[in-house]
Amino acid sequence: MDPQIKKEGTLIPSSSGGQSGFIRKLNKIYLMYVVGFASFVILMAILNANGVPDRIIGYFFLGWTISIFAAVGILSRTGQLTQYYVAGREVPGVYNGMATASDWMSAASFIGMAGTIMILGFDGLPFIMGWTGGYVLLALLIGPYLRKLGAFTIPDFVSSRYGYGENKHVIRIIALIITIVIGFVYIVPQIAGVGLITSRFLGIPFVIGCFVGLLGVLVCSMLGGMRAVTWTQVAQYIVLIIAYLIPVSVLSFQYTGNPIPYLAYGQVIQKIIAEEQTLFNSPEEISAREAFAAAGQPARAKEPQPYTAPFVRMDLKNFLILTFCLMLGTTGLPHILMRYYTLPSVREARKSVLWTLFFISLLYLAAPAYSANALLTIYTQLVGTPMVDLPSWVTTWSQVGLITITDINGDGLVQFAEIAIKPDMVVLATPEMAGLPYVIAGLIASGGLAAALSTADGLLLTISNAFAHDLYYKVINPKASANTRLALARTLLVIAAVIAGFVASQNIAIIVELVAWAFSIAASTFFPVLVMGIFWKRATKEGGIAGLTIGLGVCLFYMIGSRFYGLDWFGIRTIGSGIFGIPAAFLSIYVVSLLTPAPPKAVTDLMETLRYPKGSPRGSEEGLDT
Amino acid sequence: MSEPQLSTTQQQNVDAYWSKNVSLIRTLLAIWAAVTFIPPLFAHQLSQITIIGGWPLHYFLGAIFPILVYLLLILAYWKKMDDLDREYGLAEEEVD
């Protein structure tokens, strides 16, 4: 027997006994996992009620979360390349959907998005539409074709389409650089997110929190690559969705009598509208705003805008552009695209996008409900209370600076104008707003941790595979043995993780902004190159290179120019920089392709076979057998 | 890829399949674009209307409705392509 067999973890069986039996086994394993998780939460609640202090419960929660993910990761270890890179191409659509959903939903989606929508009101909805609508593009334009080719990485795909003739590696190298850039700007905030959660809930220093998170990510992904990441991401999805929905359901029930937040928050919005009519121009509010004006803080002296008022915080043009850029960016993110290689077939890939969006929408449809419930709580339970008798959730979260109340007019009461709130506050404080026990706050911490870790897992793998597979194996040493390739992939994983952890621990303010940039970069590079490559046979190597570099260049030029040097084209915000990069990329692919000789027949023949599912590869050690 | 060269009839078959695929994609993307980009243009007018459940219409059309449509679009594409795969004999071999 092959000695490698012993290295295979046995938690997750393989699909060799048939796909339907495989799915049944998976269902059983994850059902047991859910039961185990629920029992753990109940046990914690009992301990907490019997006098075990909150801090200890917090340690239990985070310790349990990290160790269960690590256990899944270790038990899914592998010594085979197809398992390491694409989980053996045997992940059923529904499970890949769950894994992609948690790969996709980051610390920002879990902790930050609801608060952003609360602060931006209607004008925050591009985040909801943009980050879901992208999956339509993925399902129709890219996903099935990626699977049909059956490569290992995104630069693989770009290279087999555009990398021919002389200097065929140039485009692969450009693609891998862009992959690494996107991966790094995205992973650093995830690790910082872990640091934030662990430091807040356990009271340990932020830097140590970052490295704890790093360790969690590493044990999940190092031994088993994509295989381990897939099965831990499924486990992480389950934790994060349960954690997200419980507090908002309770709060929703308290306000409307309906525990299903998706259906109930319309009524909450009605209550918000009613409150705003009397609240905004009450004499107390006016006096607070006048006091801010007198204190030389004109930004806080402005009359607040109603929650549902359109285009008061972002104009229509930026609203539409942001939606568009986020959608195309979603479709160009390598760590998401990569997941579509793990499916057993093209048919399963089409189905899997549906499952992905379904699992994502469970959270995305609930985020505006969080915002509405939290805002109503602020209007009704915080505004008007005496400064000496603030609710406990205010005192808790003001200690870490997420909420600040300044009694500027000195009347001893809280006015709406006197509250300054950070977006992260909303999800973190909702359990306490709903009067839930500390266990639920612990659950939220576990969920946020799961969201951050699952995204970091996928990104780390994307980055290290770009080095190990695309750079080393495909460009530098195509004769490398499977063992060398695996050892190198694992070593690079650790190196990338340590660098990301180090950058995250510096806690630089600009980092949070960078995530949003990743979307415009992906939208201006991979999206046009992949779509043109799939749908236009005439696209050439030179066209592809021009598309990637000009798209990236134009996008970065506007980003950096508008963010740091006051550049302003048509009043478009930095976050919408992709609106310049996207057409630039499409146009340059088109023009340069027409000016250069058509691609060789081998490439157009390959593109022809991508057009139908029949004969899709089941996997090979090369990643590609062309 | 190690597939055999297609004969002329097979090639015509693939071309017909592909053009149906492309026109399906066009139709679904037109719906996608309409649902995403048209309601915000009328947000001010739509905000005057309140629908069942209490949502101002523009808010519902931004936070809930598009997601449901996106799900249906992906479902439609999956189902329709399944039919096309079989109709043209281009489906994958069974995995089991």
Interface residues (C-beta under 8 A of the other chain):
Chain A: S15 G18 Q19 S20 F122 L125 I128 M129 T132 G133 Y135 V136 L137 A139 L140 L141 P144 Y262 L263 G266 Q267 V268 I269 Q270 I273 T308 A309 P310 F311 L316 F319 L320 T323 F324 M327 P344 S345 V346 R347 R350 K351 V353 L354 L357 F358 S361 Y364 L365 P368 F535 L606 E608 T609 R611 Y612 P613 K614 G615 S616 P617 D625 T626
Chain B: M1 S2 E3 L6 V14 Y17 W18 N21 V22 I25 L28 L29 W32 T36 F37 P40 L41 A43 H44 S47 T50 I51 G53 G54 W55 P56 H58 Y59 F60 G62 A63 I64 P66 I67 Y70 L71 L73 I74 L75 Y77 W78 M81 D82 D85 Y88 G89 L90 A91 E92 E93 V95 D96
